[in-house]
Amino acid sequence: MLSTLRSALLLFFFVFGSASAYAETLLILPFENTSRRPEYNWIGEGFSELFADLLEIPGLRTINPDERNLAYERVGVPSTAILTRATVIKIAEKANADLVLIGSYSVRGDGRDASISITARLIDIREGRLVGNEYSRGGQLSDLQKILGELAWTLLYRRNAALPFSRDQIVSRATAVPPAAFESYMKARLTADRQDKVRFLNRAVREAKERYPQAVFYLGQVLYQDGDFEEAVKWLEKISPEDPNYPEAAFYLGVSRNNIGEVDKALASFSGLMQRLPLYEVYNNAAAMYVKKGQVAQALPLFKSAAETAVRDMDVQFNYGYVMWQAGNFQGAVEQLKKVVERRQADGEAQYILGKSLAKLGRNQESAAAIDKAKRYLNQFANWETTGKIPVLVRIKPQFNKSAYYQLRRGSAQTGAADASRLTPADEALMRARGYFLANRDQEAINELNKVLQSSPDNAEAHLMLGRIYERRADYPNAVNTLKAAIFWNPRLTAAHVLLGRIYTLQNNCDQAKAHLKKALEIDSKNTDALALKRIIEANCDKR
C-alpha cells in the first residue's frame, strides 16, 4: 500500500506539480486545547507530528516539529506558548514558511465515550490571508488518527482536486501505528522529565512491536543525549538509510560507537555520511576516527576542509594543527595552533603541542613560553613530560548545526524533485549554495554561486549570498562589489543595504553607511537588522 502511494505521489508531481521552481513550505503549529483538560495536551502536538508526515507531498514541503522549535527559539517564545497572530507570523518568517496551519480542539466525555471536535485554518503568510474556509472534523477520540487522516486529505484535496491517491490511502498512513503507541510517543515528545521520556518511548516501541521508526529514532536520540551510548547504539542502528531521520541517527551512532570504543564502526558511520550530510562536524569526526586508527594521511585533508569551513570553531582548528604536528609539518602546526591560543590562552593541550612544534623548528624561546603556559593550564603536563606518552588528543563534535542540517534537507528534497519541477541547473546550484552557506562551507558555496551567476548574472539572491560570504571572511572590497551588484538587480533588497551599511561603518565611511541605512528603513522601517545597524551607526558615527 505504502509503495503504491509513493508511486502515485511521484506521478502526481510529474503531472500536476507546481509550475514554480520551489515547493511551498508549510508550518504546522500545535493546535490549542480549548477544553482546559491538560491530560489531553499531547493531542495538540500530535497534530503537528502527524500532519508534518501526511501533508508532505511533491510541491508541498512540511516543517517538522524539531525544525519548528528552532524558529520558536529564534523568536524567543516557549514551544508551549499560546500564540498571537503577530507571533505566528514572526515564527513563520523565521522558519521560512509560506503557509501556516493553525487550529484548536476540544475533548468531551471520558474513556470510551470521549469525543473530539477539531477546527483548522490555513494561512498564506505571503499575502496575510486565510486560504479557503475553516476545516472542521469530529468524532470519537479513539478514532483520532483516522480523523486526522481525513482532515489531511481534505486539506490536500481542496488545494488540488487532481490528487492521484484516495482518502483511504491517506487514512491508512495516519493509522499505521496503534493508537496507544501514538499516544505514548506524543506524551514522550511533550514531557520534560528524562525518565518519563524513556518510559513513554519504550512503551510506544513495545506497543508498535518496534515498527514505529519515529519512536525508535527518538528513543535512541534521548539515550544519546543522556550519555547512555551502549543503549543508544542498539536503537539508532535500527534506523534504515531510507528513513528521513537517518542522517541524524547515523551521526549520533558514530559518536556513540566512538565513545564505547568501536572506532572502525564509528569511522564507517561518519564516512558514509560525508556525501549525505556534508557538514564540517561530520568531516571533523571522520578525520578524528582516522587519527585514532593511526591513518594521519587520510585525516589531513578532512581536517583541512573542516577547518577552512569552521573558522570560529577552535576545537576543529586545534584538530587541524594537532594532526599537522603528528604528520611532521611543524611550521603548519605552529601557524594553526597560534590561532587557537590567541582565542583560548588557557587551552593547555594547544599550548603544549604548540611548544613542541616550536621546539622542532628551533624557536626555543617561543617554545619555552608556550610550554610554561601549558604547565600552568594542563593537568597532565607532568605525566606527559615524565612518560613521554601523549594520548590521542583529537576532539569530537557531539552535535551539529541543526539550522544547516534542515537547510540541506530542504535543498536535497527539492533537488531530488528537480526533473519533475524542471529546475534549471542554476536553480539546483543555488539550492546547494544555500546549504553550503548555512553549513559554513564557504568555498563550496562560492563555487556553486559562480555557476549561478555564469548563467544568470541578474540573480540578486546569488550576489547577496556571495556578499555575505565575503563579509564573513572580512574580504570587504569583494563584499562591497557583490552587494552593489545585488542592489543593482534588486534595489529593494533590504539585507544588501544593511550589510553595506555595516561594512561602511567598519571602514569609517559614515556617509555611505547612513545612505544605505536610510534606504533600508525606507524599504522596511521595522526591519530588526536595519534598526540594529541604526544603533551601531549612532554609536560609531554620530559621536565623532
Secondary structure, DSSP 8 states (H G I E B T S, - for coil): -HHHHHHHHHHHHHHH--SSSS-EEEEE---EETT--GGGHHHHHHHHHHHHHHT-BTTEEEE-HHHHHHHHHHHT--TT----HHHHHHHHHHTT-SEEEEEEEEEES-GGG-EEEEEEEEEETTTTEE-SS-EEEEEEGGGHHHHHHHHHHHHHHHH-TT-SS-HHHHHHHHTSS-HHHHHHHHHHHH---HHHHHHHHHHHHHHTTT--HHHHHHHHHHHHHTT-HHHHHHHHTTS-TTSTTHHHHHHHHHHHHHHTT-HHHHHHHHHHHTTTS--HHHHHHHHHHHHHTT-HHHHHHHHHHHHHH-TT-HHHHHHHHHHHHHTT-HHHHHHHHHHHHHH-TT-HHHHHHHHHHHHHTT-HHHHHHHHHHHHHH-TTHHHHHHH----------S---HHHHHHHHHHHHHHHTHHHHT--HHHHHHHHHHHHHHTT-HHHHHHHHHHHHHH-TT-HHHHHHHHHHHHHTT-HHHHHHHHHHHHHH-TT-HHHHHHHHHHHHHTT-HHHHHHHHHHHHHH-TT-HHHHHHHHHHHHHTTT-
